[in-house]
Amino acid sequence: MNPAEALKASLMAALDPADGPAATAAARSDFDLNPGADRPVRLLRPAAVLILVIAEGVGPRVLMTRRSDSLASHTGQIAFPGGRLDPGETVVEAALREAREEVALSGQGVEVLGLGDPYETGTGFLVTPVVGWTDRMPSVAPSPDEVAEVFDVPWHFLMDAANHRQDHYERDGEPRRYFWAMPYGERYIWGVTAGILRALHDRLVASGAEVLA
């Protein structure tokens, strides 16, 4: 078994089944690094993101986007394709639809391996990561209204704990807030995106998988 096949097998063994019941509670959150922060009791809005692992080339890579500078929120931030669920959608359906709308990714050739830990955002979403796999670099094109750039990052970089750091910000009159960050060259991967990646790393380590395969 080559390294890519071993990684794919490890992911399938560690993730929740893609056809399992929808999550109703978060396993990880923006509050994990801020245990003293007030965590509101609220009804979380379901959302999903696609973590697409691309096996083509010398090593697996992960598809990512930079959000449009014209968006009203999270302007310019690094993110996975994704968004809130439409009525009646599963998380897999939502993640693939959003990827199609945001970066013109065709679902053909994408194999869904499973689901990661549901993640509660500070803005009140329950985000389920859908992990997909493709053997070839897909054809993509950013939707100008939502995405400024589509790029990929080496899996090895994202899953190397040496590249994970805890950064923070401070706002007037508010306590210091910590978050995961994974700076990659000129790109600053942080917040929910980095938190979801860290959760995936931890899940693989807990399962005994070789995360850097």
C-alpha positions in Angstrom: 0.0 0.0 0.0 1.5 3.3 -1.0 1.4 6.4 1.3 -1.7 7.9 -0.4 -3.6 4.7 -0.1 -2.6 4.3 3.6 -3.7 7.9 4.3 -7.1 7.2 2.6 -7.6 4.0 4.6 -6.7 5.9 7.9 -9.2 8.6 7.2 -12.0 6.1 6.4 -11.3 4.3 9.6 -11.1 7.4 11.8 -14.1 9.4 10.5 -17.7 9.1 11.2 -19.8 7.4 8.5 -21.0 9.9 5.8 -24.5 8.4 5.9 -24.8 8.5 9.7 -27.3 10.6 11.7 -26.9 14.4 11.6 -24.9 15.9 14.5 -26.9 17.8 17.1 -24.1 18.9 19.3 -20.5 20.1 18.9 -17.5 18.1 19.7 -15.1 21.0 19.2 -15.6 24.8 19.2 -14.2 28.3 19.2 -14.5 28.1 23.0 -12.0 25.2 23.4 -9.0 27.6 23.9 -11.1 30.0 26.0 -12.6 28.0 28.8 -13.4 31.2 30.8 -15.4 32.8 28.0 -19.2 33.0 28.2 -20.6 30.3 26.0 -24.2 31.2 25.1 -27.0 28.7 25.2 -28.5 28.8 21.7 -29.9 26.9 18.8 -27.0 26.4 16.4 -27.5 26.7 12.7 -26.4 23.7 10.7 -23.6 24.1 8.2 -21.1 22.0 6.4 -17.6 22.4 4.7 -15.8 20.2 2.3 -12.2 19.2 3.1 -11.1 17.8 -0.2 -7.9 15.8 -0.2 -6.2 15.7 -3.6 -4.0 12.7 -4.0 -2.4 13.7 -7.4 1.3 14.6 -7.4 4.2 14.0 -5.0 2.0 14.3 -1.9 -1.7 14.8 -0.9 -2.9 18.4 -0.8 -6.1 20.1 0.5 -8.3 22.5 -1.5 -8.9 25.8 0.2 -10.3 29.2 -0.7 -9.8 32.9 0.2 -13.1 34.6 0.7 -14.0 37.6 -1.5 -13.0 41.0 -0.2 -16.5 42.2 -1.0 -18.3 39.9 1.4 -20.0 41.5 4.5 -18.4 39.1 7.0 -15.1 37.1 7.3 -13.7 39.2 4.4 -10.6 37.8 2.9 -10.3 34.9 5.3 -9.0 31.4 4.4 -11.8 28.9 4.4 -13.0 25.6 3.0 -15.9 25.6 0.5 -19.0 25.4 2.5 -22.0 27.1 4.1 -25.3 26.6 5.8 -27.6 23.7 5.0 -30.7 24.3 2.9 -34.0 22.8 4.2 -34.0 19.0 3.7 -30.3 18.8 2.9 -27.7 16.4 4.4 -24.3 17.7 5.4 -22.8 15.9 2.5 -25.3 17.3 0.0 -24.7 20.8 1.4 -20.9 20.6 1.3 -20.8 19.4 -2.3 -23.4 22.0 -3.4 -21.5 24.8 -1.8 -18.3 23.6 -3.4 -20.1 23.6 -6.8 -21.4 27.1 -6.2 -18.3 28.6 -4.8 -15.5 27.0 -6.9 -17.4 25.1 -9.7 -16.2 21.8 -8.3 -17.9 18.8 -10.0 -19.0 16.1 -7.6 -17.8 13.5 -10.2 -14.5 12.0 -9.1 -15.0 13.1 -5.5 -15.3 10.2 -3.0 -16.8 11.1 0.3 -14.7 9.3 3.0 -16.6 10.4 6.1 -17.4 13.2 8.6 -15.2 15.0 11.1 -16.0 16.5 14.5 -18.9 18.9 14.4 -17.6 22.4 15.3 -19.4 25.2 17.0 -18.4 28.7 15.8 -18.6 31.8 17.8 -21.2 33.1 15.4 -23.6 30.3 16.2 -23.1 27.7 13.5 -22.7 23.9 13.9 -20.3 23.1 11.1 -19.8 19.5 10.1 -16.6 18.8 8.1 -17.2 16.5 5.1 -13.9 14.8 4.1 -13.6 14.0 0.4 -11.0 12.4 -1.7 -10.0 12.7 -5.4 -7.1 11.1 -7.3 -6.8 14.0 -9.7 -6.4 17.7 -9.4 -10.0 19.0 -10.1 -10.9 21.8 -12.4 -12.1 24.7 -10.4 -13.1 28.3 -10.9 -13.9 30.8 -8.1 -17.3 32.5 -8.0 -16.4 36.2 -8.0 -19.1 37.1 -5.5 -17.9 34.7 -2.9 -14.3 33.6 -3.6 -11.2 35.7 -4.4 -8.8 32.7 -4.9 -8.7 28.9 -4.9 -5.5 27.2 -3.9 -4.2 24.1 -2.2 -2.0 23.4 0.8 0.1 20.3 1.4 -1.6 17.8 3.7 1.8 17.3 5.4 1.9 21.0 6.4 -1.6 21.1 7.7 -1.3 17.9 9.8 2.2 18.7 11.2 1.5 19.8 14.8 4.7 21.9 14.6 2.8 24.3 12.3 -0.1 24.7 14.7 0.1 27.6 17.0 -2.2 29.4 19.4 -2.6 33.1 18.5 -4.8 35.7 20.1 -6.6 39.0 19.6 -7.8 41.6 22.0 -10.6 44.1 21.6 -11.3 47.1 23.8 -13.1 46.1 27.0 -13.0 42.4 26.1 -10.9 39.5 27.4 -8.1 38.2 25.3 -9.3 35.4 22.9 -7.2 32.6 21.7 -7.5 30.6 18.5 -5.7 28.1 16.4 -3.6 29.4 13.5 -1.5 27.7 10.8 0.3 30.5 8.8 1.3 29.2 5.4 3.6 31.6 3.5 1.6 34.8 2.9 -1.6 33.1 3.8 -2.9 33.1 7.4 -5.1 30.1 8.1 -6.8 30.7 11.4 -10.0 30.6 13.4 -12.7 28.1 12.5 -10.7 26.7 9.5 -7.6 26.1 11.6 -9.7 24.8 14.5 -11.4 22.2 12.2 -8.0 21.1 10.9 -6.6 20.8 14.4 -9.6 18.7 15.4 -9.0 16.4 12.3 -5.4 16.1 13.3 -6.3 15.1 16.9 -8.9 12.6 15.7 -6.4 10.9 13.5 -3.8 10.8 16.2 -6.3 9.3 18.7 -7.2 6.6 16.2 -3.6 5.6 15.9 -3.3 6.8 12.3 -0.1 8.1 10.7 -1.2 11.6 10.0 1.8 12.6 8.0 1.6 9.6 5.6 
